[in-house]
Every structure is written in C-alpha cells, then in structure tokens.
Amino acid sequence: MTQWDEEGHIRSMGEAGNKPEFPECHRSRIRFLAGSGVTDGSAVWELDVTSALCEKIGSVHAISFVATTTFNERDPIEPTYVTTSSTFSGGSATLRARTWDCRCGRRPNTPFDYHVAIAYAPEEEPAPSGRAG
C-alpha cells in the first residue's frame, strides 16, 4: 500500500452532496492510500486502517474510498462490481469492500484496486517545556 500526506481543505456538504452545509472551509491534513485487495470467500474485504498506517493520524473528519475491480487478461471477462463503505471514530478507521456479479449475487475472491483519501486533524504537538535562553 502506498501512503502519503498533503495539506488540504474540507467543507461540510449537505446530505445530497451538491450544496455546502456551511459557508466555511477548514484546513486539514489528508492521508492518501492506494493499493490492491482481494475479497474473501464471502465476497467481503475489510481493512483496519490504523494497523496498516506507517504513521499515526489524528482525529478523522471524512473518508473517500473508491475501488475498481481488476482482472487477468487471459481470463474471460465477466462484469463485476465493487461497493465500498467506511467507518471512523477518533483516529481509527475501517474500510470495507464487497464484490458482486451482474445478477447482484456475491462474487467472492475478486481482485480490486483502491484509492482512499482520509481528512484528519493532526495530533497536537506537545508544548515545549522549560525556557529558551
């Protein structure tokens, strides 16, 4: 899994996602993750993000998780779909993916690639102690 951070902004959007909920934007750090996975025999994949991170993150504000199924060019191509979800609390986050065939039945053992953006507030650095001088 590739991981990197960038500075960015977040804006709360209304329920439909097409209008700002508030006029203000807030500065945030964003941790990006890019990798591959394979769903299990139940067509489910789950990642505890906290255990996979190289560097700890602060309190999570939002997650965007996108995945696309992949295939071996030598195999017959069958339409396959992947749906994603995420949950977070404090500095912990979990990603989940499920794979489906074109009849909406579960499609186990399906490879996919993913890209995740996690907006978070950096943990506060401790205040320096003592006096400069």
N, C-alpha and C positions, 0 to 999 in steps of 0.2 A: 504494500500500500504506500502510495506517495502522499506526503503531508507537507503543507506549507501554510504560512500565515500572511495575511495582508491587513492593512488598515481599511476601514470602510465606514459606511453609514447604514443605519436601519431606520425604517419608517413603518409604523403600525398601519396596516391596511384594514379596511372594513371586511366583513365576513365574506363577501363575494370576491375580494381581492382586486377590485378595479377602482377603488377610491380610497384616498388616505383617511384613516380614522382620526388622526390628529395632524395639524399642520407642521409639527416639528419633526426634524430628523435628529438622530443621535449617533455620535461616533461609536464605533465598535471595532473589535478585532474579529477577523473571520479566519477560521481554520478550514482549509480545503483538504479533502481526502479524495483520492482517486485509486481505484483498484478493481479487482475481479473477485467473483464468488461463484459458488455452485449451490443450488438449492438441494436439500436433503431428500430422502425417500418420501417425505410428506409434502414436497414442493415448497418448503419453507427454508429461509436463511435468516440468521439473526447474528448481529454483531454488537457486543458490549463495547462501545466506542472508547470508554475510559481505559479499558485494559489494552487497547490497541494503539493508543496515542504515544508518541515518542516524548512529548512534553505536555504536562498537565494544562488544562484550560480552566478559566474561571466560570462564573455563572452563565449558563446558556440562555440566550434570548430567543433564538429561532434556528430552525434547521430546514434546509432544502436538500432533498435526496432524490436523485434521478438515476434510473438504471435502464439498461438496454440489453436484451438477450443477445447472445453471440452463438455462433455455430461453426462447425468444422466444414470447410468447403467440399470435402469428399463425401459427407453425409447428405441424404436427401433433406431438402429444406422443408420444414413444417412450420406453419405460423405458430409462434409462441409469444406470449405476453408476460410482462413482469409488472407487478404493482408494488408500491413501496409505502412504508409508514415509518414514523419515528416518534419516540417519546423522550422527554428530558425533564430533569429536576436538578436544580443547582448546577454542579459541574459534571453530572452524569448524563449519558445519552445512550439510547439503544436504537439501532436501525433494524428494520425487518423488510424482507422481500418475499413475495410469493410468485410462483410461475404457473401459467395457465395455458391450455391448448386452445384452439379456435372454437371449441364447443363449450368453453368455460369450465372444463374439467381441470383438476390439478395436473400439472406437468412436472414430475419430480426430476431430480438430477440435471437441472438445466443451468448451463453456464451463463453468466452475465457480467457486464462491466458497469461500474457505478461512479458517480461524481457527487460529492456531498459538500455543502457549504454550511458551516456552523458559526453563527454570530454569537459572540460571547463577550462578557465584561472581564478584562484581565484581573487576576487576583491583585489586590493591593500589595505593593512592596512595603516591607516594614520601614517605619520611620527611622532615620539614623539616630543612634544613641550617642550620648556624650556631647562634647562641644568641639567645634572646629577650632583650630588655633595653632 
